[in-house]
Amino acid sequence: MSTHRLTAPAPGWTATTDVVVVGSGVAGLTVALDVRKAGLRALVVTKAMLDDGSTRWAQGGVAAALGEGDTPEQHLDDTLVAGAGICDEEAVRTLVTEGPDAVRRLIANGAAFDRGEDGEVLLTREGGHHRRRIVHAGGDATGAEISRALVAAVRAAPEIELIEHALVLDLLTDSDGHAAGLTLHVMGEGQRDGVGAVRARAVVLATGGMGQVFSATTNPAVSTGDGVALALRAGAAVTDLEFVQFHPTVLWLGPDAEGQQPLVSEAVRGEGAHLVDADGVRFMVGQHELAELAPRDVVAKAITRRMQEQGAEHMYLDGRHFGAEMWAERFPTILASCRAHGIDPVTEPIPIAPAAHFASGGVRTDRHGRTTVPGLYACGEVACTGVHGANRLASNSLLEGLVFAERIAADLAGRHAAGRLPERTVDVAAARAAHPVPLPPSEARAEIQRLMSRGAGILRSAASMADTAAGLALIAQQAYAHVAEEKPADPRVETWEAANLLLVATSLVAAAAQREETRGCHWREDFPERDDAHWRRHLITTLAANGDPVSTPEEQ
């Protein structure tokens, strides 16, 4: 049962549905469409517009064993290698065996992937994959096409209700501790304006990632860890928050660039572009059997090392040998993005550097998307299904969102058919008794990002994370002090987002400080080796009674 909640006004309006889905990316919209087909009412809550989440920014594609000679077993092997020893093998097997049909159903829902002259879906290759198994759309606009198709399908289904421009706040539960809805704030005018409540038989979190916890990220501005923070406050367990993947090739815009940075898809390397330093040396050759197509953690570390060795602020991605026609046809989005920043990849190498990209950890779920709180589900980047382990394999993210969204919908449909999805009554007394979390001022967001980038980014050590933890604790202390002085920050979107970022950042640092090894995308300078004897296991984080995150190693 929830023991902590964001400081917010009491709900001024109420809506009722069967299943409330928070998020409008590939995971959230797939759940909504599928539960509706099962005869359940669905209500989708999204933070901005319906198509403004992370899905539309995905460039590379969706990985699935669709090509001749490829098999789910080979996809499984590549995923396990990338995950550096702590993937849940059964979850991965679920992903790779159900993935091909899930992609076919996505096509049936209207997604138009690129095809060759023979009409067959074109496949490309990305880092960590030993075969060409990435389906793509619009060259490098796969996410945008998937988002377009699913948004169109949802808008064509009048039975699915939508609430846009809404920030989710906290979970509502009944007297048994079962999810019974949520509170949210709608940024608009009309009947649903300000803080309200949605009552439901089940709640599905598909809120995306938490990339905005760092200064430089590929994530949109809305990715402030809202789902993970809500789950923690509700008493749910989260897993492996320390494994944040930094994408190796993000367009370098200068030393002071902050916020969302343009991604240069891994598919560019999959088609043969080379990573080089300022002297044109291909520094990945000899470091890994796949060279530039090694798993992302390997490439990001190699780029960072080379930058340190040479005192450089970035490396380069050289695709000049593609020629103008290939750039225009295969990578039109990246070409336009580069040219908008004064770089022409047809005639010059692209300056790149790693930036925060994807959270491999998240809200702990089983293979049906069920969290440790009854009636609360999670899928997509907000969830930790065990598929990604310590480092996500390229283009497995959209597939994971798709496959596990379908599994959540199937679980809800089965419960509904069996009469095990009754209406819920919110435990109002428990909701009022939950401890209100003081809100930091909105300007704390930038300070949290600076602290995290400096001490808990791609390079970490005990000393750097202790400094980060101390800085985050000071922000929290100041928020409590302002409440005591009767000068609390106003409850509004900016301060709620800052509170979510602060909780997620504090939890991430607590886990990362405890994992004393280097594994996957968690790189400890003071513990440079992988330690299977002690750390080939997950770290599970929950909130203590005082609201502090506590990370506990899973039993081996």
Buried (B, 14 or more C-beta within 10 A) or exposed (E): BBBBBBBBEEBEBEBBBBBBBBBBBBBBBBBBBBBBEBEBBBBBBBBBEBBBBBBBBBBBBBBBBBBEEBBBEBBBBBBBBBBBBBBBBEBBBBBBBBBBEBBEBBBEBBBEBBEEEEEEBBBBBBBBBBBBBBBBBBBBBBBBBBBBBBBBBBEEBEEBBBBBBBBBBBBBBBEEBBBBBBBBBBBEEEEBBBBBBBBBBBBBBBBBBBBBBBBBBBBBBBBBBBBBBBBBBBBBBBBBBBBBBBBBBBBBBEEEBBBBBBBBBBBBBBBEBBBBBEEEEBBBEEBBEBBBBBBBBBBBBBBBEBBEEEEBEBBBBBBBEBEEEBBBEBBBBBBEBBEEEEBEBBEEBBBBBBBBBBBBBBBBBBBBBBBBBEBBBBBBBBBBBBBBBBBBBBBBBBBBBBBBBBBBBBBBBEBBEEEEBEEBEBBEEBBEEBBBBBBBBBEBBEBBBBBBBBBBBBBBBBEBBEBBBEBBBEBBEBBEEBBEEEEBBEBBBBBBBBBBBBBBBBBBBBBBBBBEBBBBBBBBEEBEEBBBEEBBBBBBBBBEEEBEBBBEBEEE
